[in-house]
């Protein structure tokens, strides 16, 4: 079944590449010479292969080339059909067909460059999104300072080759400027490989995060593709984080923090088992990389669930797909007791661009209150 799916995906991928290449070839037809034809054919065939080979070999240079090609490929999937549709509609006007065809070909690279620039800006220029929530537990007297907590959360950094050292510095500076009480990372800290993370010294950069209650993380599906889990945990914890791997910890005798193994991990413990023996009077915050099982978390007494994984689709129109797959694919959701916040992520996976989403850091200002105050 896996082989059949792989063949189907390659066939679809190849068809889309051919469609894009042929469309561009038609626009370039007036410039054709035998040499240009040969160069175009080689480049059009080589770039998709570079992307595939990069995924297999994990070569840093090929990954960079392949991912930027993938960014162009994704954008052209939006641009070319749109331009062709407009060109067809303009046939019903008095405009000369040759002029329409010529200018539609000129519009494609202009739109491509504009969207590449804008998409890169959205990927590498994170915003801070702020939420204010109340948890009807954990109040300690009337002193407001004892009943508030500032959480700063970032997910899906995908640190490695393209989300590299500069992006890590950006994250640390933004986090420290917010002066958090605690910093939480619900998964996908790495981008499938440990070595680029270590080679870029990102572990040392992350160690500069300042938070009185510390820095905690859970692992995501991309934190374990290439390497033993012990090595990955050691690499992450070298950056001053504590990885909660189906583990819980009580923070300052004020609240409980629980981090789960990723949803894709067949060996992760049931949530019902993990919450056994926890103090139900204390607020319970859950790090769950993939935003699933809200009803179960609600029934088992989780007060705040922090997730990522979805990237809010990352590139339009994929956000419509994530909205169909996940009950909460981005932002805030409240059940009965449970409150869920899903981040679009600080980094990106694959092409280093975003459209219809933006890289973000999440600031959560929590107020603990007595149950009768609700």
C-alpha positions in Angstrom: 0.0 0.0 0.0 2.8 2.3 0.9 4.5 1.7 -2.5 1.3 2.3 -4.3 0.8 5.6 -2.5 4.4 6.6 -3.2 3.9 5.9 -7.0 0.7 7.9 -7.0 2.3 10.9 -5.2 5.3 10.8 -7.6 2.9 10.7 -10.6 1.0 13.7 -9.3 4.2 15.6 -8.4 5.6 14.8 -11.9 2.4 16.0 -13.6 2.4 19.3 -11.8 6.1 19.9 -12.5 5.4 19.1 -16.2 2.4 21.5 -16.2 4.5 24.3 -14.8 7.5 23.7 -17.1 5.4 23.5 -20.2 3.4 26.6 -19.3 6.7 28.6 -18.8 8.1 27.1 -22.0 5.2 28.4 -24.0 5.7 31.9 -22.6 9.4 31.7 -23.4 8.8 30.4 -26.9 9.8 33.7 -28.7 13.2 33.5 -27.1 13.9 29.9 -28.1 17.2 28.8 -29.6 18.6 25.3 -29.6 21.1 26.2 -26.7 18.4 27.8 -24.6 16.1 24.9 -25.2 18.7 22.5 -24.0 19.5 24.6 -20.9 15.9 25.0 -20.0 15.2 21.3 -20.3 18.2 20.4 -18.1 17.3 22.9 -15.4 13.6 22.1 -15.5 14.4 18.4 -15.0 17.3 18.8 -12.5 15.7 21.1 -9.9 12.8 18.7 -9.0 15.4 15.9 -8.8 17.6 18.0 -6.5 14.7 18.3 -4.1 14.1 14.6 -4.1 17.8 13.7 -3.8 18.1 16.3 -0.9 15.3 14.5 1.0 17.2 11.2 0.6 20.8 12.3 1.2 20.1 15.2 3.7 23.0 17.1 2.1 22.9 20.7 3.4 23.6 22.4 0.1 21.1 20.3 -1.8 18.5 20.9 0.9 18.9 24.6 0.6 18.6 24.5 -3.2 15.7 22.0 -3.1 13.7 23.9 -0.5 14.0 27.2 -2.4 12.9 25.4 -5.6 10.0 23.9 -3.6 9.0 27.5 -2.5 9.0 28.5 -6.2 7.0 25.3 -7.1 4.4 26.0 -4.5 4.0 29.7 -5.5 3.7 28.8 -9.2 0.9 26.4 -8.3 -1.0 29.5 -7.3 0.3 32.0 -9.9 0.2 30.1 -13.2 -3.4 28.9 -13.0 -4.5 32.3 -11.8 -2.7 34.2 -14.7 -4.0 31.7 -17.2 -7.6 32.1 -16.0 -7.3 35.9 -16.2 -5.8 35.6 -19.7 -8.7 33.4 -20.9 -11.2 35.8 -19.5 -9.5 38.7 -21.3 -10.1 36.9 -24.6 -13.7 38.1 -24.4 -12.4 41.7 -24.5 -11.1 43.7 -27.4 -7.5 43.4 -26.2 -5.2 41.7 -28.8 -4.6 38.0 -27.9 -0.9 38.3 -28.6 -0.5 41.1 -26.1 -2.6 39.3 -23.5 -0.4 36.2 -23.9 2.8 38.3 -23.8 1.9 40.3 -20.7 0.6 37.2 -18.9 4.0 35.7 -19.3 5.6 38.8 -18.0 3.3 38.9 -15.0 4.4 35.4 -13.8 8.0 36.2 -12.8 6.9 39.6 -11.3 4.3 37.9 -9.1 6.7 35.2 -8.3 9.4 37.6 -7.0 6.8 39.6 -5.1 5.3 36.6 -3.4 8.8 35.1 -2.6 9.8 38.3 -0.9 6.6 38.6 1.0 6.5 35.0 1.9 10.1 35.1 3.2 9.2 38.2 5.3 6.3 36.3 6.9 8.5 33.3 7.6 11.5 35.2 9.1 9.7 38.1 10.8 7.7 36.7 13.7 5.0 38.6 15.6 4.0 38.2 19.2 0.4 37.1 19.7 -1.0 37.7 23.2 -3.7 35.8 25.0 -5.2 36.5 28.5 -6.9 33.6 30.1 -8.2 32.7 33.6 -7.9 29.3 35.2 -10.2 28.7 38.1 -7.6 26.9 40.2 -4.4 27.7 42.0 -5.3 31.1 43.6 -3.0 31.9 46.5 -4.5 34.7 48.6 -5.3 38.1 47.4 -1.8 39.1 46.2 -2.1 39.5 42.4 1.6 38.7 41.9 1.0 35.3 43.3 -2.0 34.6 41.1 -0.6 35.5 37.7 1.8 33.7 35.4 3.3 34.9 32.1 4.0 32.0 29.7 5.9 32.5 26.5 5.4 29.7 24.1 7.0 28.9 20.7 6.5 25.8 18.6 7.8 24.4 15.4 11.1 26.2 15.2 12.5 23.5 12.9 16.0 24.6 13.7 18.5 23.3 11.2 19.7 24.6 7.9 17.3 27.3 6.7 15.8 28.0 10.1 19.3 28.6 11.5 21.5 30.5 13.8 20.1 34.0 13.0 16.5 32.8 13.5 17.5 31.2 16.9 19.0 34.5 18.0 15.8 36.3 17.0 13.8 33.9 19.1 15.9 34.3 22.2 16.0 38.1 22.0 12.2 38.3 21.5 11.5 35.9 24.4 13.8 37.7 26.8 12.3 41.0 25.9 8.9 39.7 27.0 10.3 38.8 30.5 8.4 35.5 30.9 8.0 33.6 34.1 8.3 30.3 32.2 9.1 29.4 28.6 7.4 26.4 26.9 8.2 24.7 23.6 5.6 22.1 22.5 7.6 20.3 19.9 9.5 20.3 16.5 12.5 22.1 17.9 14.7 20.4 15.4 14.2 19.9 11.6 14.7 16.1 11.4 18.5 16.2 12.1 20.6 16.9 15.1 23.8 17.8 13.4 22.9 21.2 11.8 21.4 22.2 15.2 24.7 21.5 16.9 26.9 22.7 14.1 25.2 26.1 14.1 25.6 26.3 17.9 21.9 26.7 18.4 22.0 24.8 21.6 24.3 27.5 23.0 22.1 30.3 21.7 19.0 28.8 23.3 20.8 28.5 26.7 20.6 32.3 26.9 16.8 32.3 27.5 16.0 33.7 30.9 12.9 32.6 32.8 12.6 32.2 36.6 10.6 29.0 36.4 12.8 27.6 33.6 12.4 26.4 30.0 10.5 23.2 29.2 9.8 21.3 26.0 8.0 18.3 24.6 9.1 16.6 21.4 7.3 16.7 18.0 7.2 14.4 15.0 10.2 16.1 13.4 12.3 15.8 16.6 13.1 12.2 16.0 13.3 11.4 12.3 17.1 11.1 12.2 18.7 10.0 15.4 18.3 8.1 18.6 15.8 9.7 21.0 18.4 9.9 23.8 20.7 11.8 21.6 17.9 14.2 20.6 16.9 14.8 24.2 20.5 15.4 25.2 21.0 17.9 22.3 17.9 19.8 23.3 18.7 19.8 27.0 22.2 21.1 26.2 20.4 24.3 25.4 19.0 24.7 28.9 15.6 23.1 28.3 14.1 20.3 30.2 12.4 17.8 28.0 9.2 16.3 29.4 8.9 12.9 27.6 5.6 11.5 29.0 6.6 13.2 32.3 5.2 15.8 34.6 6.7 18.3 37.0 5.3 20.6 39.7 6.5 24.2 39.2 7.0 26.3 42.2 4.3 24.4 44.1 1.9 26.4 42.0 0.9 24.3 38.9 1.7 21.1 37.2 3.3 20.9 33.8 2.9 17.7 31.7 4.7 17.0 28.5 3.7 14.1 26.2 5.4 12.0 23.6 4.3 12.9 20.1 1.0 11.6 18.8 2.9 9.6 16.2 4.8 7.7 18.9 3.2 4.3 19.3 4.9 3.9 22.7 3.5 6.9 24.4 1.4 6.4 27.5 -2.3 7.1 27.6 -3.1 10.5 29.1 -5.3 8.9 31.7 -2.2 7.1 33.0 -0.1 10.2 33.0 -2.5 12.3 35.1 -2.9 9.6 37.8 -1.6 10.7 41.1 -1.4 14.4 40.1 -2.8 17.0 42.5 -6.2 17.9 41.0 -6.3 21.1 43.0 -3.3 22.5 41.0 -3.7 23.9 37.5 -2.6 21.4 34.9 -0.8 22.6 31.8 -0.2 20.1 29.0 2.4 20.3 26.2 0.9 18.3 23.3 2.6 18.8 20.0 -0.3 17.8 17.8 -3.6 19.3 18.7 -5.8 16.2 19.1 -8.0 14.7 21.7 -9.4 17.9 23.2 -12.4 16.1 24.7 -10.2 13.5 26.5 -8.0 16.2 27.9 -11.0 18.1 29.1 -12.5 15.0 30.8 -9.1 14.3 32.5 -8.8 17.7 34.1 -6.3 19.5 31.8 -6.7 23.3 32.2 -4.5 24.5 29.4 -3.2 22.6 26.4 -0.4 24.1 24.3 0.2 22.8 20.8 1.7 23.5 17.4 2.3 21.2 14.4 -0.3 22.7 12.0 1.7 25.8 11.0 -1.7 27.2 10.3 -1.3 25.6 6.8 2.0 27.6 6.3 1.2 28.3 2.6 -2.3 29.3 1.4 -4.6 27.5 0.7 -3.3 24.7 3.0 -4.9 26.5 5.9 -8.3 25.3 4.7 -7.0 21.7 5.0 -5.7 22.2 8.5 -9.1 23.7 9.5 -10.8 20.5 8.3 -8.4 18.1 10.0 -8.1 19.8 13.4 -10.8 21.1 15.7 -8.4 23.9 16.6 -5.8 24.4 14.0 -4.7 27.8 15.2 -5.5 30.2 18.0 -7.7 29.8 21.0 -10.4 27.3 21.8 -12.3 26.7 25.0 -14.2 23.5 25.9 -15.7 23.0 29.4 -12.6 23.2 31.6 -10.0 22.9 28.9 -8.5 25.9 27.1 -6.4 25.2 24.0 -3.9 27.5 22.3 -2.4 26.3 19.0 0.6 28.3 17.5 1.3 28.7 13.8 4.9 28.1 14.8 8.1 30.2 14.9 9.8 28.4 12.0 8.7 26.6 8.9 9.0 23.2 7.3 10.2 22.7 3.8 10.0 26.0 1.7 11.2 29.0 3.7 8.1 31.0 3.1 4.6 31.6 4.5 1.4 32.8 2.9 -1.8 33.2 4.8 0.1 32.5 8.0 3.0 34.1 9.9 5.7 33.0 12.2 4.9 33.8 15.8 5.8 33.8 19.4 2.8 33.3 21.8 2.5 35.3 25.1 -0.1 33.9 27.5 -1.0 36.0 30.6 -2.6 33.6 33.0 -4.7 34.6 36.0 -5.4 31.9 38.7 -8.6 32.4 40.5 -10.7 30.5 43.0 -13.4 28.2 41.5 -16.3 30.3 42.9 -14.9 33.4 41.2 -15.9 32.1 37.8 
